[in-house]
């Protein structure tokens, strides 16, 4: 009996799997159409780190701690170097005691001054005694202000004994050693921000005229596409090539990119050609390539494609086997696979 029940269970389980496999996936499609597009021209540019700082010491002393190595990632406000501050610490301690002393003197002088005000109003003391009390109060107040300013100056000097990272980045050069004496202005290290990039392309004037500051473009760096914002077109160019430098700013996020790496960007030419166009949502990544899915005989058929250009929400594509009039999946394509049954919702 148990054996029969087990057989029935496996039969039922197999039927359920087959039913799940044959169940059509719901998708929406759009007709692949042919239309005229602007051809693209590719330009190669250079990547520079937008932030590159040579950090120098603002204080003199002996290097007591070095908390970094070349090539290490550091975060903003990390303490990179600690300079000896033993003498400064003693001066701060003495200045703090001086501030406390003048605070006591000021409190006493204030009490006498306020008491003499009352006595003067009653004409119980001579004017000179009152004037002396006021002078003592004013001097005590000025002494306290001066001592606090001195203590504040010493505390600022103490802060400068700790050299911190001004921003997150990578240490690319180290110029000091442990127990070495450094003077004010001594070069300590070089720090670069590898995330914030500046990309420069030299473009012909015919392409520059169509550009606008603040517009966002796709730039390919190290085989990755990064969004970059145009921020400057320099009017002084190369007289021989008749090209002008155009600068873009980009954020590399978690990508590691080398200073001086090449970058690629594409701009539309004046010439036009016919291409197959579909909603850009139809193009997805599968097996590390751009693909689209067409619906053929109620099944999904995958086509590797090359994106020629983007225009608004449309993408001009090219791929073997694609023809005008095909039903291309624009929604639900992330859930389907080749030869998988599909049901089109928006027929």
C-alpha positions in Angstrom: 0.0 0.0 0.0 2.8 2.4 0.9 4.6 1.5 -2.4 1.4 2.3 -4.4 1.0 5.7 -2.6 4.6 6.5 -3.3 4.2 5.8 -7.0 1.1 7.9 -7.2 2.9 10.8 -5.4 5.8 10.8 -8.0 3.3 10.6 -10.9 1.4 13.6 -9.5 4.6 15.5 -8.8 5.8 14.9 -12.4 2.5 16.0 -13.9 2.7 19.2 -11.8 6.2 20.0 -13.0 5.2 19.4 -16.6 2.2 21.7 -16.2 4.4 24.4 -14.7 6.9 24.1 -17.5 4.1 24.3 -20.2 2.4 27.3 -18.6 2.7 30.3 -20.8 4.4 33.4 -19.4 2.5 36.7 -19.8 4.2 39.4 -21.8 3.5 42.6 -23.7 5.0 43.2 -27.1 5.6 45.9 -29.6 6.0 45.7 -33.4 9.6 46.0 -34.6 9.6 48.9 -37.1 12.1 50.4 -39.6 12.8 54.1 -39.5 15.4 56.6 -40.4 18.0 57.3 -37.7 21.2 59.4 -37.3 24.4 57.5 -37.8 26.8 57.5 -34.8 30.4 58.3 -34.8 32.6 57.1 -31.9 35.3 59.3 -30.2 38.0 58.2 -27.8 38.9 60.3 -24.8 40.9 60.2 -21.6 39.9 59.7 -18.0 41.4 61.9 -15.3 40.7 61.7 -11.6 38.7 64.9 -10.7 40.3 65.1 -7.3 44.0 64.6 -6.9 45.6 66.1 -3.8 49.2 66.4 -2.6 48.8 66.6 1.2 51.4 68.5 3.2 52.0 68.9 6.9 50.6 72.0 8.6 52.8 71.5 11.6 56.4 70.6 12.5 57.4 67.6 14.5 58.4 63.9 14.5 56.2 61.4 12.7 54.9 59.0 15.4 52.3 57.0 13.5 51.6 56.2 9.8 48.2 54.6 9.3 48.3 53.9 5.6 50.2 52.2 2.8 50.4 53.0 -0.9 47.4 51.6 -2.8 45.2 51.6 0.3 41.6 52.9 0.3 40.9 55.4 3.0 37.7 57.2 4.0 37.2 60.9 4.6 38.5 62.1 8.0 40.6 58.9 8.6 43.7 59.9 10.5 46.6 59.1 8.1 49.6 60.5 10.0 50.1 61.5 13.7 52.9 64.0 14.5 54.4 64.1 18.0 52.5 66.6 20.3 54.1 66.0 23.7 55.3 69.6 24.1 52.1 71.0 22.7 50.0 68.9 25.1 52.0 70.4 28.1 51.4 73.9 26.7 47.6 73.1 26.4 47.5 71.9 30.0 49.2 75.1 31.2 46.9 77.3 29.1 43.9 75.5 30.5 45.1 76.2 34.0 45.6 79.8 33.1 42.0 80.0 31.8 40.7 78.6 35.0 42.7 81.1 37.1 41.4 84.1 35.1 37.9 82.8 35.4 38.3 82.8 39.2 39.8 86.3 39.1 37.0 87.6 36.9 34.3 86.2 39.2 35.9 87.9 42.2 36.5 91.2 40.3 32.8 91.1 39.2 31.5 90.7 42.7 33.6 93.6 43.9 32.6 95.8 41.0 28.9 95.0 41.5 29.2 95.7 45.3 31.0 99.0 44.6 28.2 100.1 42.2 25.7 99.8 45.1 28.1 101.7 47.5 28.7 104.4 45.0 25.0 105.0 44.5 24.7 105.4 48.3 27.8 107.6 48.2 29.5 105.4 50.8 32.8 105.2 48.8 35.1 107.5 47.0 34.9 107.6 43.2 38.5 106.4 42.9 37.7 103.2 44.7 34.9 102.5 42.3 37.1 103.3 39.3 39.8 101.0 40.6 37.2 98.2 41.0 35.9 98.7 37.5 39.5 98.7 36.1 40.2 95.5 37.9 37.0 93.9 36.5 37.8 95.0 32.9 41.4 93.7 33.2 40.2 90.4 34.5 37.7 90.1 31.6 40.4 90.9 29.0 42.9 88.5 30.6 40.2 85.7 30.4 39.5 86.5 26.7 43.2 86.5 25.9 43.9 83.2 27.7 40.9 81.5 26.0 42.2 82.7 22.6 45.7 81.3 23.4 44.1 78.0 24.5 42.0 77.9 21.3 45.2 78.5 19.2 47.0 75.7 20.9 44.0 73.3 20.3 44.0 74.2 16.6 47.8 73.4 16.5 47.0 70.1 18.2 44.4 69.3 15.6 47.0 69.9 12.9 49.2 67.3 14.4 46.7 64.7 13.1 46.7 64.7 9.3 43.3 63.5 8.0 42.0 62.4 4.6 40.1 65.3 3.1 37.9 62.9 1.1 37.6 59.2 0.5 40.1 57.8 -2.0 43.3 55.8 -2.7 46.8 56.6 -1.5 49.0 56.7 -4.6 52.2 58.1 -3.1 53.9 58.1 0.3 56.6 60.7 1.0 57.5 60.2 4.7 58.8 57.5 7.1 58.2 56.7 10.8 60.2 58.9 13.3 61.2 61.3 10.5 61.2 65.0 11.3 58.8 67.1 9.1 58.5 70.8 8.8 55.4 72.9 8.0 54.8 72.4 4.3 56.6 69.0 4.0 54.8 66.8 1.4 53.3 63.8 3.2 51.3 61.8 0.6 49.2 62.0 -2.6 45.6 61.1 -2.5 43.2 60.6 -5.4 39.4 60.1 -5.5 38.9 57.2 -7.9 35.1 57.5 -8.0 34.8 61.1 -9.2 36.0 61.3 -12.8 36.7 63.9 -15.4 36.6 62.6 -19.0 38.0 64.8 -21.9 37.1 64.3 -25.5 38.5 66.3 -28.4 35.6 66.9 -30.8 35.1 68.7 -34.1 33.1 71.9 -33.9 30.3 70.3 -35.9 29.5 68.0 -33.0 30.1 70.5 -30.3 27.3 72.8 -31.6 24.7 70.2 -30.7 25.9 69.7 -27.2 24.3 71.3 -24.1 25.8 71.8 -20.6 24.1 69.6 -18.0 23.0 66.9 -20.5 23.8 63.3 -19.6 25.5 60.9 -22.0 26.6 57.2 -21.9 30.4 56.8 -21.8 32.1 53.5 -22.1 35.1 53.0 -19.7 36.8 49.7 -19.1 33.9 47.9 -20.9 31.4 49.4 -18.6 28.8 52.1 -19.4 28.8 55.1 -17.1 26.5 58.1 -17.0 28.5 61.3 -17.5 27.3 64.9 -17.4 28.7 67.5 -19.8 29.9 70.5 -17.9 32.3 72.5 -20.2 33.3 72.9 -23.9 36.6 74.7 -24.0 36.7 77.4 -26.8 40.5 77.0 -27.3 41.3 74.0 -29.5 43.9 72.3 -31.7 44.4 74.4 -34.8 45.9 71.5 -36.8 43.1 69.0 -36.1 40.4 71.7 -35.6 39.1 69.9 -32.5 38.1 71.3 -29.2 38.3 69.7 -25.7 34.9 68.8 -24.2 34.8 67.9 -20.5 32.4 65.5 -18.8 32.0 64.6 -15.1 31.1 61.1 -14.0 30.9 58.9 -10.9 32.5 55.5 -11.2 30.6 54.1 -8.2 32.2 50.8 -7.1 34.2 50.4 -10.4 37.9 50.7 -10.2 39.2 52.8 -13.0 42.8 53.9 -13.7 43.9 57.5 -14.2 44.6 58.0 -17.9 42.3 55.1 -19.0 40.6 55.5 -22.4 36.9 56.3 -22.7 34.5 56.1 -25.7 31.5 58.1 -26.5 29.2 58.2 -29.6 27.5 61.2 -31.2 25.0 61.4 -34.0 26.3 62.4 -37.4 24.4 64.6 -39.8 24.0 61.6 -42.2 21.0 59.3 -41.7 20.3 55.6 -42.4 17.5 53.1 -41.9 17.4 50.9 -38.9 15.1 48.6 -36.9 13.7 50.5 -33.9 12.0 49.2 -30.7 11.3 50.5 -27.2 14.5 50.4 -25.3 12.9 48.3 -22.5 13.0 45.4 -25.0 16.8 45.2 -24.9 18.1 43.3 -21.9 21.3 41.5 -20.8 21.5 37.7 -21.1 24.6 35.6 -21.1 26.7 38.9 -21.0 25.2 40.3 -24.2 22.4 42.5 -25.4 19.4 40.5 -26.5 15.7 40.9 -27.5 12.9 38.3 -27.4 10.5 37.9 -30.3 7.3 36.0 -30.2 7.2 33.3 -32.9 4.4 30.7 -32.9 3.5 31.7 -29.3 7.1 30.9 -28.1 10.0 33.2 -27.1 12.9 33.4 -29.5 16.0 35.1 -28.4 18.1 37.3 -30.7 21.5 38.8 -29.8 21.5 42.4 -30.9 23.8 45.4 -31.2 22.4 48.7 -30.0 23.2 51.3 -32.7 21.8 54.3 -30.8 19.2 55.4 -28.3 16.7 58.2 -28.9 14.4 59.0 -26.1 12.6 55.7 -25.2 13.5 54.0 -28.5 16.6 51.9 -29.3 17.9 51.4 -32.8 19.1 47.8 -33.0 20.7 45.3 -35.5 20.8 41.5 -35.2 20.8 38.5 -37.5 17.3 37.2 -38.1 15.4 40.3 -37.1 12.9 41.7 -39.6 10.4 44.5 -39.7 7.0 43.6 -38.3 8.2 41.1 -35.6 6.5 41.1 -32.3 9.2 42.0 -29.8 8.7 41.5 -26.0 8.9 44.9 -24.1 7.4 43.8 -20.8 8.0 40.5 -19.0 11.2 39.7 -20.9 13.2 39.4 -17.7 11.1 36.3 -16.8 11.3 34.3 -20.1 13.9 32.1 -21.8 14.4 30.7 -25.3 11.5 28.4 -26.6 9.4 29.2 -23.5 5.6 29.4 -24.2 4.3 33.0 -24.0 1.0 34.7 -24.0 0.7 38.2 -25.4 -1.5 40.4 -23.3 -1.7 43.5 -25.6 -2.6 41.9 -29.0 
